[in-house]
Amino acid sequence: MINLSGLGIALVTPFTDNGKVDFPALQRLVEHLISGSCDFLVVLGTTAETPTLTVEEQRLVLDFVIEINAKRKSIVVGLAGNNTAALCERIENFDLAGVDAVLSACPHYNKPTQAGLLAHFTAVAESSNKPVLLYNVPSRTGCNLEAATTISLANHPNIFGIKEASGDLTQIDFILKNRPANFLVFSGDDALTLSMIASGSDGVISVIGNALPNIFGEMVHQVLFGQIIEARKSHLDLVDAIEAIFSEGNPSGIKAMLEHLGICSSFVRLPLVPASQELKDRLYKCLAELEVVPS
């Protein structure tokens, strides 16, 4: 089984002003993260605006990140869908060379029962030649992977963990208490990372980490190493920035922050729109308070 922990970062996909994938900016981003406190990279997740990328673009983005990364960090790739048969076929035919694990979110729109989710993820796990990380994000998918179902799936030999973004700490505590050995739990909410790791989670797959890998990574590693007082201060220093980047949707906020730092443009693809000037001003104020300046 794969051994991941600490700060994973869900990469944005930079775009040029004419809407094309901006590969020089993507290279800047990858180097920015690797030179920071990032422990592993997550490519083609929600933050990457993957639903708006063509199949060809998805392949090009992943291959580019694999090449630039040059095996310096572990890579997790997002592969999800709400047609189980089609998703399994895609996974079976997907070249996963250079990838360490697959992140797969609950099916959106269909609103399956727990029995349906159990069957779906079992099929996904059996279709993949890389270990699978579950992703529970009810606010986006319309269904919640309940704790008991997660524990059932945790016993599958090719499912090694979950990214939990339900926001339900009671549900997450049940998973932490009842998970089998070596089943990993990652926060899917930047704002809940301190609380979740303090309860026993193994790390986070982060959005704010795109812009602040060192500052957010410091907090993550502080709490992992039991430095709770220091981690609490770091967390409180970051709460305004974390709230701000999500206030107009993801990744519009984090891309505005990255633009200010000179890493990539704030351009997003419809149906998303760029952050408002009001939000940009808030984000710049947050960065100034954190003493983060453009390089």
C-alpha positions in Angstrom: 0.0 0.0 0.0 1.0 3.6 -0.7 2.4 5.6 2.2 1.2 9.2 2.0 0.9 11.8 4.8 1.1 15.5 5.5 0.4 18.2 3.0 -1.1 17.1 -0.3 -2.0 19.9 -2.7 -4.8 19.8 -5.3 -3.2 21.7 -8.2 -5.1 24.3 -10.1 -4.9 24.2 -13.9 -3.4 27.5 -15.1 -5.0 29.0 -18.2 -3.8 31.7 -20.6 -6.0 34.7 -21.3 -7.3 33.0 -24.4 -8.4 29.9 -22.4 -5.6 27.5 -23.3 -3.7 25.4 -20.7 -0.7 27.5 -19.6 2.1 25.0 -19.3 4.9 27.5 -18.3 2.6 28.6 -15.4 2.0 25.0 -14.5 5.7 24.4 -14.3 6.1 27.5 -12.1 3.3 26.1 -9.8 4.8 22.7 -9.6 8.3 24.1 -8.7 6.7 26.5 -6.2 5.0 23.6 -4.4 8.0 21.2 -4.5 10.3 23.9 -3.1 7.7 24.5 -0.4 6.5 22.2 2.3 4.3 20.0 0.0 4.5 16.3 0.6 2.5 15.1 -2.5 0.7 16.4 -5.5 -2.9 15.8 -6.6 -3.6 16.3 -10.3 -6.9 16.6 -12.0 -9.1 17.0 -8.9 -11.9 19.5 -8.5 -9.6 22.4 -8.0 -8.1 21.7 -11.4 -11.4 22.4 -13.1 -11.2 18.9 -14.6 -14.9 18.9 -15.8 -13.9 21.7 -18.2 -10.8 20.0 -19.5 -11.0 17.8 -22.6 -9.8 14.3 -22.3 -6.7 15.3 -24.3 -6.0 18.2 -22.1 -6.3 16.0 -19.0 -3.7 13.7 -20.4 -1.4 16.5 -21.3 -1.6 18.1 -17.9 -0.9 14.9 -16.1 2.0 13.9 -18.3 3.5 17.4 -17.9 3.3 17.3 -14.1 4.8 13.8 -14.1 7.7 15.1 -16.2 8.3 18.3 -14.2 8.0 16.4 -10.9 10.7 13.9 -12.0 9.7 11.6 -9.1 10.5 14.2 -6.4 7.0 13.9 -4.9 4.3 11.2 -5.0 1.5 12.0 -7.5 -2.2 11.2 -7.0 -4.5 11.6 -10.1 -8.3 12.3 -9.9 -10.4 9.8 -11.9 -14.1 10.0 -11.2 -17.5 9.8 -12.8 -21.2 8.9 -12.3 -21.3 6.1 -14.9 -19.6 3.3 -13.1 -19.1 1.1 -16.2 -17.6 3.9 -18.2 -15.4 5.0 -15.3 -14.0 1.5 -14.8 -13.3 1.1 -18.5 -11.5 4.4 -18.5 -9.4 3.4 -15.4 -8.5 0.1 -17.0 -7.3 1.8 -20.1 -5.6 4.8 -18.4 -1.8 4.9 -18.4 -1.0 5.2 -14.7 2.8 5.1 -15.2 4.3 7.7 -13.0 1.2 7.9 -10.8 1.2 6.5 -7.2 -2.6 6.5 -6.5 -6.0 7.3 -7.9 -8.4 9.7 -6.2 -12.0 8.9 -7.0 -15.0 11.0 -5.8 -18.5 9.8 -5.1 -20.7 9.8 -8.2 -22.4 13.1 -8.7 -26.1 13.8 -9.7 -27.3 10.1 -9.5 -27.6 10.3 -5.6 -26.9 6.5 -5.1 -27.7 4.7 -1.9 -25.0 3.4 0.4 -25.3 0.0 -1.2 -24.8 1.7 -4.6 -21.7 3.6 -3.3 -20.3 0.4 -1.9 -20.8 -1.4 -5.2 -19.4 1.6 -7.2 -16.2 2.0 -5.3 -15.7 -1.8 -5.2 -15.8 -1.8 -9.0 -13.5 1.2 -9.2 -10.9 -0.4 -6.9 -11.0 -3.7 -8.8 -10.5 -1.8 -12.1 -7.4 0.1 -11.0 -3.8 -1.2 -10.9 -3.0 1.6 -8.5 -4.3 2.0 -5.0 -7.5 4.0 -4.7 -8.2 7.0 -2.4 -11.9 7.6 -1.8 -13.2 11.2 -1.9 -16.3 12.2 0.0 -17.5 15.7 -0.9 -21.3 15.8 -0.4 -21.6 19.5 -1.1 -20.5 18.8 -4.7 -21.9 15.3 -5.4 -25.2 15.4 -3.7 -24.6 12.2 -1.7 -22.7 11.4 1.5 -20.4 8.4 1.9 -21.5 7.4 5.4 -18.9 6.3 8.0 -20.1 2.7 8.1 -19.8 2.4 4.3 -16.3 3.9 4.4 -15.3 1.4 7.0 -16.6 -1.4 4.8 -14.7 -0.1 1.8 -11.6 0.3 4.0 -11.3 -3.4 4.1 -10.8 -3.7 0.3 -7.2 -4.5 -0.4 -6.9 -1.8 -3.1 -8.5 1.0 -1.1 -6.0 2.7 1.1 -7.8 5.8 2.4 -10.3 8.6 2.1 -10.3 12.4 1.5 -13.1 13.5 3.8 -14.8 16.7 2.9 -18.2 16.1 4.5 -17.5 18.7 7.2 -19.0 16.3 9.7 -16.5 15.9 12.5 -18.6 13.3 14.2 -18.7 11.2 11.1 -14.9 11.6 10.6 -14.3 10.6 14.2 -16.2 7.4 13.7 -14.0 6.6 10.7 -10.8 7.4 12.7 -11.9 5.2 15.6 -13.0 2.2 13.5 -10.6 2.2 10.5 -8.3 -0.7 10.0 -4.6 -0.3 10.4 -3.0 1.5 7.4 -6.2 3.1 6.2 -5.4 6.8 5.8 -7.8 9.7 6.4 -7.1 13.1 4.9 -8.9 16.4 5.5 -10.7 17.7 2.4 -11.4 21.0 4.1 -8.5 23.4 4.7 -10.4 25.0 7.6 -10.9 21.7 9.4 -7.3 20.4 9.0 -6.1 21.3 12.5 -9.1 19.6 14.1 -9.0 16.5 11.9 -5.2 15.9 12.4 -5.5 16.5 16.1 -8.1 13.8 16.1 -5.8 11.4 14.3 -6.1 12.2 10.6 -3.0 11.7 8.4 -2.9 15.0 6.6 -4.8 17.2 4.1 -5.4 17.6 0.4 -5.3 21.3 0.3 -6.4 24.3 -1.9 -4.8 27.1 0.1 -1.5 25.2 -0.2 -1.3 26.2 -3.9 -0.4 29.7 -2.8 1.0 29.1 0.7 2.7 25.7 0.7 5.2 26.8 3.4 2.8 28.6 5.8 0.1 26.0 5.5 2.5 23.2 5.4 4.1 24.4 8.6 0.8 24.2 10.4 0.1 20.7 9.0 3.5 19.4 10.2 3.3 21.2 13.5 0.1 19.4 14.4 1.3 16.1 13.0 4.3 16.3 15.3 2.2 17.2 18.3 3.0 20.9 18.5 -0.6 21.9 19.1 0.0 25.3 20.6 2.2 26.4 17.6 -0.2 24.8 15.2 -3.2 26.6 16.7 -1.5 30.0 16.2 -0.6 29.1 12.6 -4.2 28.0 12.0 -5.7 31.1 13.4 -3.3 33.2 11.3 -4.7 31.5 8.2 -8.4 31.4 8.8 -9.2 34.7 7.1 -7.3 33.7 4.0 -8.9 30.2 3.9 -12.4 31.7 4.2 -11.7 34.3 1.5 -10.5 31.9 -1.2 -13.7 29.9 -1.1 -16.1 32.8 -0.8 -16.7 33.1 -4.5 -16.1 29.5 -5.4 -13.1 27.3 -6.0 -10.7 27.8 -7.7 -11.6 31.4 -8.5 -10.3 32.6 -5.2 -7.0 30.7 -5.1 -6.3 31.6 -8.7 -6.6 35.3 -7.8 -4.1 34.8 -5.0 -1.8 32.9 -7.3 -2.0 35.7 -9.8 -1.0 38.3 -7.2 2.0 36.1 -6.4 3.1 36.0 -10.0 2.5 32.2 -10.5 -0.4 32.1 -12.9 -3.3 34.1 -14.2 -6.7 34.3 -12.5 -8.5 33.0 -15.6 -11.0 30.3 -15.1 -13.3 28.5 -17.5 -17.1 28.9 -17.6 -19.3 28.2 -15.8 -16.9 29.7 -13.3 -15.9 33.4 -13.5 -12.9 35.2 -12.1 -12.9 36.6 -8.6 -14.4 40.0 -8.1 -12.2 43.0 -7.4 -13.6 43.1 -3.9 -12.5 39.6 -3.3 -9.0 40.3 -4.8 -8.6 43.2 -2.4 -9.5 41.0 0.5 -7.0 38.3 -0.7 -4.2 40.9 -1.1 -4.9 42.2 2.5 -4.7 38.6 3.8 -1.4 38.1 2.0 0.0 41.3 3.4 -1.0 40.3 6.9 0.8 37.0 6.4 3.8 38.9 5.2 3.7 37.1 1.8 4.8 39.2 -1.1 5.1 38.5 -4.8 8.5 37.0 -5.7 
